Amino acid sequence: MIYDTLVAVAVGMCAAMVMIIVMVVLLKNELLPLQGHAEPAALIQSSWAYKLVIQLWVGTWIAGFFLWFWKKGGQTLGMRAWRLRIFSTTETPMSWSRLILRLVFSLGGIGTLLVLFDYKHKQSLQDRIAGTEVLQLSKHANDHKSW
């Protein structure tokens, strides 16, 4: 989780930087009104609407990071380092809706704490709800060439 958190923070920082630069350019070129502020930074810091847009943009990119990696290979970068992979517990393939459900019910990592109390199945909240499970792979199975 720590590895993925570091990557997600980096993704969020890059996404925020891009959005803030776009907003500053639009405000400096008067394509968006400065609303009485001298500088774009002052408007962005004082406006809840601009802050909300930035937060939604960053959240979308971070969620997209997890969803894309889970969909394309069943592993994020941190999961790959620890040889963990998401598998379906049902016969149906991993769909975007199942992965979104898994992301929502992970509750920012808190859903994973259920593993500590579920002695029998060792499943997290998000895995129970989405019908998935996380398994540890062998070194050979974790090699991307065998995907």
C-alpha positions as CSV (number, residue, x, y, z in Angstrom):
1,M,0.0,0.0,0.0
2,I,2.9,2.3,0.7
3,Y,4.4,1.8,-2.7
4,D,1.1,2.5,-4.4
5,T,0.5,5.6,-2.2
6,L,3.8,7.1,-3.3
7,V,3.0,6.6,-6.9
8,A,-0.6,7.9,-6.4
9,V,0.7,11.0,-4.7
10,A,3.1,11.6,-7.6
11,V,0.2,11.1,-10.1
12,G,-1.9,13.5,-8.1
13,M,0.9,16.1,-7.9
14,C,1.4,16.0,-11.7
15,A,-2.3,16.2,-12.4
16,A,-2.7,19.2,-10.0
17,M,0.3,20.9,-11.6
18,V,-1.3,20.6,-15.1
19,M,-4.7,21.9,-13.9
20,I,-3.2,24.8,-12.0
21,I,-1.0,25.8,-15.0
22,V,-4.1,25.7,-17.3
23,M,-6.1,27.8,-14.9
24,V,-3.3,30.3,-14.5
25,V,-2.9,30.6,-18.2
26,L,-6.7,31.1,-18.7
27,L,-6.8,33.7,-15.9
28,K,-3.7,35.6,-17.1
29,N,-5.1,35.8,-20.6
30,E,-8.4,36.9,-19.3
31,L,-10.3,33.9,-20.8
32,L,-11.6,33.5,-17.2
33,P,-12.4,36.5,-15.0
34,L,-10.1,37.3,-12.2
35,Q,-13.1,38.4,-10.1
36,G,-11.3,41.4,-8.6
37,H,-8.1,39.6,-7.6
38,A,-4.7,40.9,-8.7
39,E,-3.2,37.5,-9.3
40,P,-4.6,34.1,-10.4
41,A,-3.0,32.4,-7.4
42,A,-5.1,34.6,-5.0
43,L,-8.3,33.7,-6.9
44,I,-7.5,30.0,-6.9
45,Q,-6.7,30.0,-3.2
46,S,-9.8,31.9,-2.2
47,S,-12.4,30.3,-4.5
48,W,-14.0,27.0,-3.4
49,A,-15.1,26.4,-7.0
50,Y,-11.6,26.4,-8.4
51,K,-10.4,24.3,-5.4
52,L,-13.2,21.8,-6.1
53,V,-12.3,21.6,-9.8
54,I,-8.7,20.9,-8.9
55,Q,-9.6,18.2,-6.3
56,L,-12.0,16.5,-8.7
57,W,-9.4,16.5,-11.4
58,V,-6.7,15.1,-9.1
59,G,-9.1,12.5,-7.7
60,T,-10.1,11.4,-11.1
61,W,-6.5,10.9,-12.1
62,I,-5.6,8.9,-8.9
63,A,-8.7,6.7,-9.4
64,G,-7.8,6.3,-13.0
65,F,-4.3,5.2,-12.0
66,F,-5.6,2.3,-9.9
67,L,-8.4,1.3,-12.3
68,W,-6.2,1.3,-15.4
69,F,-3.5,-0.9,-13.8
70,W,-6.1,-3.3,-12.3
71,K,-7.8,-3.6,-15.6
72,K,-4.7,-4.0,-17.8
73,G,-2.8,-6.5,-15.7
74,G,-4.5,-7.0,-12.4
75,Q,-1.6,-5.3,-10.6
76,T,-0.5,-1.8,-9.7
77,L,3.2,-1.0,-9.5
78,G,3.2,-1.7,-5.7
79,M,1.3,-4.9,-6.1
80,R,3.8,-6.0,-8.8
81,A,6.7,-5.4,-6.4
82,W,5.1,-7.7,-3.8
83,R,3.9,-10.2,-6.5
84,L,0.3,-9.6,-5.7
85,R,-2.5,-9.7,-8.3
86,I,-6.2,-9.3,-8.4
87,F,-8.3,-12.2,-9.7
88,S,-12.0,-12.7,-10.1
89,T,-13.7,-15.2,-7.8
90,T,-16.5,-15.7,-10.3
91,E,-16.4,-16.8,-13.9
92,T,-17.1,-13.3,-15.3
93,P,-14.2,-11.3,-16.4
94,M,-13.0,-8.1,-14.6
95,S,-15.3,-5.3,-15.8
96,W,-14.8,-1.6,-15.2
97,S,-17.9,-1.5,-13.0
98,R,-16.5,-4.3,-10.7
99,L,-13.2,-2.4,-10.5
100,I,-14.9,0.9,-9.7
101,L,-16.9,-0.9,-7.0
102,R,-13.7,-2.3,-5.6
103,L,-12.1,1.1,-5.6
104,V,-15.0,2.8,-3.9
105,F,-15.3,0.1,-1.1
106,S,-11.5,0.1,-0.5
107,L,-12.4,3.3,1.4
108,G,-8.9,4.7,0.8
109,G,-7.2,1.6,2.1
110,I,-9.3,1.2,5.3
111,G,-11.3,-1.7,3.7
112,T,-8.1,-3.7,3.6
113,L,-8.0,-3.8,7.4
114,L,-10.8,-6.4,7.3
115,V,-8.0,-8.9,6.3
116,L,-6.7,-8.7,9.8
117,F,-10.0,-9.9,11.3
118,D,-11.1,-12.3,8.6
119,Y,-9.1,-15.4,9.7
120,K,-11.0,-17.8,7.4
121,H,-11.1,-16.1,4.0
122,K,-8.5,-13.4,4.4
123,Q,-10.5,-11.1,2.1
124,S,-10.7,-7.3,2.3
125,L,-14.0,-5.4,2.2
126,Q,-13.5,-4.4,-1.4
127,D,-12.7,-7.9,-2.5
128,R,-15.8,-9.3,-0.8
129,I,-18.1,-6.8,-2.4
130,A,-16.5,-6.8,-5.9
131,G,-16.1,-10.6,-6.1
132,T,-12.3,-10.4,-6.4
133,E,-9.4,-11.8,-4.4
134,V,-5.7,-10.9,-4.1
135,L,-3.3,-13.7,-4.5
136,Q,0.5,-13.9,-4.2
137,L,2.2,-15.0,-7.4
138,S,5.3,-17.0,-7.9
139,K,8.4,-15.2,-9.3
140,H,7.8,-16.9,-12.7
141,A,4.1,-16.0,-12.8
142,N,4.9,-12.3,-11.8
143,D,7.1,-12.0,-14.9
144,H,5.3,-9.7,-17.3
145,K,6.3,-11.9,-20.3
146,S,4.0,-14.6,-18.9
147,W,0.9,-12.4,-19.0
